[in-house]
Amino acid sequence: MNRVNITTKDLNELSNADVIVAYLGEPSLGVGAELVIAMQQNKTILAVYECRRKILRFVRGLLRSHENASLYEFASPSEACGWITDTLLARLSKIRLEETPEFSLG
């Protein structure tokens, strides 16, 4: 697959996603670009990084400025997976509550 096809595929997947999960443990221009695109599309972003790693202040600032972004510092991969799972389940529960029609007894 050539670079243009890979880029087109990545952009399509990003546009079709409901939630973006980003690993910030290694500096990456690609991840940074995907975060900005996701923010422009008002996507929910869950970003994780290890507690012993430093992430770029610019990326941290971007995520903190986006109302649908959450940033989580973890000590182990299982802790990160647990947080991601709990966060997704909480958001799914909220969506289901918002979509549940109200019933009246009258």
Secondary structure, DSSP 8 states (H G I E B T S, - for coil): --HHHHHHHHHHHHHH-SEEEEE-SS--HHHHHHHHHHHHTT-EEEEEEETTS---HHHHHHHHH-TTEEEEEESSHHHHHHHHHHHHHHHHHHHHHHHS------
